[in-house]
Amino acid sequence: MVLGGTNLVMVAIMAVAPVHLMAHGHDLGFVGLAVSGHVLAMFAPSPVTGRLADRLGPAPVAAAGAVLLILAGIGGLGHDPGGAAMVALLFVLGLGWNCGVVGGSALLAASVPPALRPRSEAIGEASMGLAAAAGAPAAGILVAVGGFTTLCLAGSLVGAAIFAGARRRTWRRPHGAEDERSGTSRALRDPAR
């Protein structure tokens, strides 16, 4: 849910954002800078968000990503942002995507034993791909029906659903992880885990 929902929101907004900027009179150079800022926010924070997922657990990181997606959606409500506001919206959207993907991937990996991780990773990738395939056409329909504001509202609602799901999910150590105090595997100490 976290991986698919996060990718859905990001792809939907990014499918329309360059066209939206050009429709508001921005040249291709400005659009390129806005998209570059967004992509930077998607990938550059990964070492930090990965560390946070290790220290705090993946659920808080995924929940933070959902909050950022909500904020990005709110940034487009009530008016059609252009210029600096749109660049900020896209940057926050990229950060939300990063937190959602890092947190969601860690949640997925922690939910299965090591032997099943390749299969679960494939399911995660498939959910992201299907969400992307649905997000772009859905974005076009939403913008055609209700404008950019409607798209951003829908993005905020999906972000809220992700937040609710990530908030309910508690961190569980990956199967076989060592207990920091004793250095012994929890799975070995408690076979029921």
MOZI-V389100 format. One record per residue. PHI is phi in radians with two decimals (* if undefined). Layout:
# MOZI-V389100
{{PHI} {PHI}}
This chain:
# MOZI-V389100
{{*} {-1.13} {-1.11} {-1.13} {-1.11} {-1.08} {-1.19} {-1.00} {-1.12} {-1.09} {-1.13} {-1.05} {-1.22} {-1.25} {-1.17} {-1.79} {-0.95} {-1.08} {-1.14} {-1.05} {-1.11} {-1.17} {-1.16} {-1.66} {1.57} {-1.48} {-1.44} {-1.08} {-1.08} {-1.15} {-1.04} {-1.05} {-1.13} {-1.09} {-1.19} {-1.09} {-1.07} {-1.10} {-1.14} {-1.01} {-1.16} {-1.21} {-2.01} {-1.05} {-1.33} {-0.93} {-1.06} {-1.29} {-1.18} {-1.11} {-1.13} {-1.10} {-1.11} {-1.20} {-1.42} {-1.72} {1.80} {-1.27} {-1.09} {-1.10} {-1.19} {-1.10} {-1.14} {-1.09} {-1.07} {-1.12} {-1.09} {-1.13} {-1.11} {-1.08} {-1.10} {-1.08} {-1.13} {-1.10} {-1.07} {-1.80} {-1.51} {1.41} {-2.75} {-1.70} {-1.18} {-2.36} {1.03} {-1.08} {-1.10} {-1.22} {-1.08} {-1.11} {-1.00} {-1.19} {-1.16} {-1.11} {-1.03} {-1.10} {-1.10} {-1.08} {-1.07} {-1.03} {-1.09} {-1.13} {-1.27} {-1.15} {-1.12} {-1.14} {-1.13} {-1.17} {-1.07} {-1.12} {-1.11} {-1.31} {-1.52} {-2.32} {-1.17} {-0.91} {-1.13} {-1.70} {-1.06} {-1.01} {-1.18} {-1.17} {-1.11} {-1.12} {-1.14} {-1.07} {-1.12} {-1.13} {-1.12} {-1.18} {-1.15} {-1.13} {-1.12} {-1.14} {-1.12} {-1.47} {-1.14} {-1.13} {-1.14} {-1.11} {-1.06} {-1.05} {-1.15} {-1.08} {-1.19} {-1.12} {-1.40} {-2.32} {1.50} {-1.09} {-1.05} {-1.11} {-1.06} {-1.16} {-1.09} {-1.06} {-1.07} {-1.12} {-1.16} {-1.13} {-1.02} {-1.12} {-1.15} {-1.11} {-1.03} {-1.07} {-1.21} {-1.21} {-1.18} {-1.33} {-1.47} {-1.71} {-1.26} {-2.15} {-1.08} {-1.00} {-0.96} {1.50} {-1.18} {-1.37} {-1.33} {-1.10} {-1.31} {-1.86} {1.31} {-1.79} {-1.22} {-1.08} {-1.09} {-1.28} {-1.29} {-2.31} {-1.02} {-1.21} {-1.29}}
